[in-house]
């Protein structure tokens, strides 16, 4: 695990947020932290009905990239970013190695991959229910080119006392918001 107290992140970092689903986590986190990303990146089309309409009210630049972004796409988005922190919120794309090595990127994964490596990849919250794991939870990890393979900076877990996947998913959404809030306070309070 990365000890965030050893290497604190500067307070003046620019925040870029990436999403492939709805962007609602970005909205909820922005509201909770009272800050907004300077730019939001999505691989959805403008006007896609999946996009949370509250996202458009953040008055933040939204950048639309191709469904399968290349290193060049990432470079175009990040080229104005001298000192930024990128967070992935359901960004369902592998980030190229050159980008991972050049920029600070973090992902929240809704599965305790430190305890259950089989939960790497898409939709672990539904597999926890199917496989009846003792614990549910999440990790925030550094982004590397492999799927959910980066060093883990933070974890959060609860006993799996939930009767179904819907309740697990709902609890993980709440846990994710709290974990991101804690992570941001650690990273931005240097």
N, C-alpha and C positions, 0 to 999 in steps of 0.2 A: 504494500500500500504506500501511496505517496503521503508524506507528512506535510500537509499544507502549512503548518506553522514554521517549518524549516525554510520554505521558499515562498514567502508571501508575494502576492501579485499586486502590482501598483494600482492605486485607486483611479488613475486617469485612463484606464483601458477603455477602448471602444468595444461595445457589445454587438455582435452579429448573431442572429438566431436563424436556424435552418429548420424547415419542416416539409413533410410530404403528405401529411394527413389533413388536419383542420386548422392548425395554428392556435387552437384554444388554450393550450398549455402556455404559450407565449403571452397571450392576453392575460390569463390568470396570474402568471408570474409578474408581469409588468404592473398589474394593478396592486398586487401584494407588496412589491418592492418599491413602488412609486418611481420606477425608472422604465424607460423603454429602450429596446435595441435601436442602434443608429440605423441599422438596415436589417431587413428580414428577407430571407432567401427561400424560395419554394420552387419545386419542379412541377407544380400544378399550372394549369393555364389561367390567365386572367379571367375572372368571372366564374371560375369553377364553383359549383354549388357546395362542394365540401368545405370551402374556406369559410371559417367563422367570420360572420359579418362584423363582429367587434374588432377584428384585426385591422380592418380598413379605417377604423376610428382612432387608431393609435397615432395617426399622423406621422408615421415612420415610412421611409422609403421601402417599398417592396420590390424585390428583384426577382423576375421570373427567368429561370434557366431551363434548359432542355430536360426532358424526362430522364435522360442518361448523361449527366454532366461529365464533361471531359476535364482534364487538368487545365486546359485553356479557359473553360467556363469558370472554374474556381478562381483562377488567377484574375480574370476580369472582375469578379465580385470582390476579391480581396486586395486588389492592387492599390487601393486608397487606404489600406489598413496597415499603418506602421506598427501599432501596438494595440492589438485587439484580442478579445477572447470570444471564440465562437462556441455556441452551444447548439446541440442537435436535439430536436424535439420531434421524434418520430421521423427523422430523416432516413428514409429507407434506401440509401445509396452507399456504396463503398467509396470512401474518400481516397484518392490516389496518394501513394506514398510520399511523393514530393510535396504535396499540400500538407499532409500530416506532419512532416518534418519541418515545414516552414512556418506553421501557424499553430497557435494554442487552441486546440479543439477538444471539447468535452461532450460526452453523450450520457444520458440517463437511460439505463436499460431496466425495464420492469421485471427482472428476474434475478435471483440471487446466484449469479454465475460463479461467485467465489465458493459457494457451497454445492451448487448443482450445475456443473459445466454444460450439461445437456440442455439447459435453458437458453443457451446462446441462440441468437437468430430471432426471427419474427414471432410475435404473439406469445411470449412465454407465459403471460398471465392465464391463458386458456389451458396451457399444458400443465401448469401447477395443479389446477383443479382436476384434470383428467388423470394425472399421475399421483395425486394425493400426497404431495410433499408436506413435510411437517411444518415448514416455514414458508412464508411469502415475503417478498421484499424487492429491493432494487439496489442497483449500484450506479455510481457516477464514475465513469472511467475516461481516461485519455483516449482520444481517437487515434487508431492505427489502421493500416489498410485491411487487416483481417476483421471478420465479423465479431464484434464484442470481445476483442483480444487485448485491449490496452490496459495499462496499469490502473488499478482501482484506487480512487481517491477517497471514496465515501460509500458506506453501505447503510441500509436501514432495513430492519426486518421485524416481522410480527409472526406469532404462531398462526398457523393456518387453521382457524376455527370457522371458516366460511363455508356455507352449504353449496355454493355454486360459483361458476366462473364470473357471472355478472357482479356478484358482491365482491369477489376478489379484485376484479378490474376497477370497481368503484373505490375500494380501499387503496389500491395502488395509485390511483389518480391523486388522492389526498396525500399519500405518502410522498409522491413525486414532487408536489408543490412545496411541501415542507423541506424535502431534501435539497431542492434547488435553492430555496430561500437560505438555508444554512450554508450551502456551498457558496452562494454569492456573497454572503456576509463574511465568510472566511477569505474569499478571494479579493474582495474589494475593500477590506478594512485595514489594509497594510499602512 
